[in-house]
Amino acid sequence: MKKIKSLSDEELIELVRNKDQELYKEVVRRYQTKLMRYATGLIQDEDKAADVVQESFIKAFVNLRGFNTKKKFSSWIYRIVHNEAINYIKKHKKEISLENNKWVERAAKSNEDVEEDFNQKEAKEMLYLSLKELPLKYRSPLVLFFLEEKTYEEISDVLRIPIGTVGTRINRGKKMLRLIYKKKGGEVYAKN
């Protein structure tokens, strides 16, 4: 048997389904960080995103038999996280805020220079506030494309929309994001 880490996701899922459910922890290891980044990009709150990701891993495990191993596992698991995040957003719309967003703060603390740190923090906070104002149908593909570095085809699988629509939404989303960002006073940081 191949080493676990060298198995494809689909091969690993076959083993989890048919031989050893304990191997699911490898699936979690492979996807935890990526799915957290994606969920946080949608929900804009790291703690709530962690809950969504945990719930998604549980749902994925329970429904592993329904996964078609001839398809990409990554698209399947991202789709579960996407659906859970959307459900959370709809259910808790008023609670979602950036005030306690540790993600923005942590991203800004990477530089030692205080002035540069402040400018970066301000720019990132402005960007995430702007991103939050985008309609979800544009925010989702932008987060998948820029933060998760997914291809248009993978985004199409996750969001279940045609590839052409993915491109359109990314382009429109970028234009809308730039306008929102500038209206919020981000002209200094916005690049055309």
Order of alpha helices (4+ residues) and beta strands (2+ residues): alpha-alpha-alpha-alpha-alpha-alpha-alpha-alpha-alpha
